[in-house]
Amino acid sequence: MKKRKSHCDWKESRNAELQERFLALIGCGAPDVNVLFEAIAVSPAPRFYISEERAYQLIGHHRRTGLWPRGMFPTRLRMIKEIDRRVQLLRRADPSLTLKDAVFEAVNSPAPCFYLTSSSVRSIFYSSRRVSSRA
């Protein structure tokens, strides 16, 4: 399980993407910030925001044990299951593809949503704005 305050290589790009979405939606005259955060959470994302290594570990664990790790948030579990589904499709289409390569390809492909709750989007948005305003 990821440790609190651990560094993620993709975190800054995710936060920038969330801010761009917020500004684009607010420019369209969205009536309520709660509606904005919900719309952002369910909007398509340019990639799955999980490291390739972590996704590989989780999928490998599932392949070995048949179980997903306990304590995963439901949105996180939905995300890793979608990545696993894509990995299976990729490997079926190209049997020479290693599990690690298929995971890399799946994680870096466009995601159907951010796999965040609207309250998580809100927290990320406001905390990243605080950080950028200090810089």
C-alpha positions as MATLAB code, in Angstrom:
seq = 'MKKRKSHCDWKESRNAELQERFLALIGCGAPDVNVLFEAIAVSPAPRFYISEERAYQLIGHHRRTGLWPRGMFPTRLRMIKEIDRRVQLLRRADPSLTLKDAVFEAVNSPAPCFYLTSSSVRSIFYSSRRVSSRA';
ca = [
       0.000    0.000    0.000;
       1.249    3.475   -0.834;
       2.589    5.375    2.129;
       1.207    8.744    3.134;
       3.133   11.691    1.662;
       4.962    9.433   -0.801;
       6.088   11.040   -4.043;
       4.372   10.135   -7.306;
       5.949   11.001  -10.643;
       2.559   11.742  -12.192;
       1.079   13.784   -9.339;
       1.961   17.210  -10.741;
       0.571   16.399  -14.184;
      -2.657   15.060  -12.637;
      -3.066   18.182  -10.523;
      -2.407   20.429  -13.517;
      -4.966   18.465  -15.549;
      -7.566   18.853  -12.770;
      -6.936   22.615  -12.617;
      -7.246   22.927  -16.406;
     -10.561   21.049  -16.327;
     -11.841   23.256  -13.517;
     -10.936   26.469  -15.345;
     -12.459   25.190  -18.595;
     -15.721   24.253  -16.882;
     -15.950   27.439  -14.867;
     -15.457   29.348  -18.116;
     -18.560   27.599  -19.456;
     -20.579   29.129  -16.623;
     -21.136   26.014  -14.479;
     -23.478   27.030  -11.656;
     -22.015   25.276   -8.617;
     -18.481   24.219   -7.650;
     -19.823   20.917   -6.296;
     -21.207   20.174   -9.756;
     -17.832   21.129  -11.229;
     -15.892   18.762   -8.980;
     -18.284   15.901   -9.764;
     -18.026   16.592  -13.505;
     -14.230   16.615  -13.304;
     -14.128   13.348  -11.328;
     -16.118   11.464  -13.967;
     -14.514   13.103  -17.012;
     -12.023   11.139  -19.136;
      -8.381   11.353  -18.085;
      -5.327   11.284  -20.343;
      -3.919    8.279  -18.443;
      -4.484    6.165  -15.350;
      -2.974    8.028  -12.435;
      -1.068    5.196  -10.810;
       2.564    4.308  -11.309;
       3.303    1.500  -13.722;
       5.257   -0.282  -10.987;
       2.404   -0.123   -8.467;
      -0.126   -1.346  -11.024;
       2.246   -4.184  -11.944;
       2.583   -5.158   -8.262;
      -1.188   -5.150   -7.692;
      -1.977   -7.104  -10.855;
       0.857   -9.551  -10.147;
      -0.501  -10.089   -6.631;
      -3.960  -10.714   -8.049;
      -2.602  -13.181  -10.616;
      -0.709  -15.112   -7.922;
      -3.409  -15.170   -5.234;
      -6.687  -14.490   -7.023;
      -7.312  -11.702   -4.507;
      -7.037   -7.947   -4.593;
      -5.299   -6.390   -1.566;
      -7.600   -5.561    1.319;
      -8.322   -2.007    2.269;
      -8.339   -0.537   -1.225;
     -10.802    2.278   -1.732;
     -13.644    1.288   -4.098;
     -12.627    3.852   -6.735;
      -9.020    2.618   -6.635;
     -10.172   -0.983   -6.946;
     -12.346   -0.102   -9.966;
      -9.318    1.549  -11.556;
      -6.973   -1.396  -11.058;
      -9.636   -3.809  -12.318;
     -10.017   -1.715  -15.480;
      -6.245   -1.715  -15.967;
      -6.217   -5.498  -15.479;
      -9.012   -5.887  -18.043;
      -7.008   -3.854  -20.552;
      -3.867   -5.842  -19.807;
      -5.746   -9.056  -20.592;
      -7.005   -7.594  -23.900;
      -3.525   -6.401  -24.851;
      -1.945   -9.774  -24.092;
      -4.685  -11.605  -25.953;
      -4.052   -9.396  -28.994;
      -0.259   -9.838  -28.710;
       0.782  -12.990  -26.788;
       4.468  -11.987  -26.980;
       3.771   -8.963  -24.762;
       5.123   -9.390  -21.228;
       2.902   -8.604  -18.261;
       5.110   -5.638  -17.365;
       4.914   -4.205  -20.904;
       1.152   -4.701  -21.068;
       0.714   -2.956  -17.702;
       2.900   -0.067  -18.892;
       0.817    0.297  -22.049;
      -2.500    0.057  -20.185;
      -1.555    2.569  -17.472;
      -0.399    5.104  -20.045;
      -3.514    4.820  -22.187;
      -6.473    7.214  -21.817;
      -8.647    6.415  -18.801;
     -12.455    6.643  -18.765;
     -12.323    8.869  -15.674;
      -9.942   10.113  -12.989;
     -11.054    7.424  -10.511;
     -11.442   10.043   -7.795;
     -14.419   11.108   -5.752;
     -15.639   14.672   -6.127;
     -14.394   15.409   -2.597;
     -10.929   14.105   -3.545;
     -10.929   16.340   -6.614;
     -11.876   19.275   -4.378;
      -9.075   18.522   -1.890;
      -6.467   18.067   -4.615;
      -7.608   21.204   -6.406;
      -7.478   23.468   -3.353;
      -4.239   22.021   -1.960;
      -2.459   22.324   -5.313;
      -3.691   25.928   -5.669;
      -2.282   26.680   -2.199;
       1.068   25.196   -3.172;
       1.221   27.063   -6.492;
       0.282   30.374   -4.854;
       3.229   30.021   -2.426;
       5.723   29.498   -5.230;
];
